[in-house]
Amino acid sequence: MLPRVHVVDSRTFLGPVEFPGEVSIDITWTATGAPTLHLPGSTNPTDPRAWYGVMSVASATGNFSGLTNHGFRFTANNQSSALRWAELGTEKNGVFIP
């Protein structure tokens, strides 16, 4: 759970006026598939293929809310990855590959 994180809203991307706000996020991830080992595709630490990980297909559900001091509010409860994609695991990339 990530409760009441302070953020800034500008109504438009990088807009000139900023309003203080806060968001709360609560997501639960559950692995639904067997773990798959991903080996690095490159030894160059700047290459995007240079990552190592163990990943599983997953499902995720979450609740999201936010508000600003100028009256904007939103709530999205029981959101699901059922019609989307989710993955759960650990990874290392770049210079952190063993």
Secondary structure by P-SEA (a helix, b strand, c coil): ccccccccccccccccbbbbbbbbbbbbbbbcccbbbbccccccccccccccccccccccccccccccccbbbbbbcccccccbbbbbbccccccccc
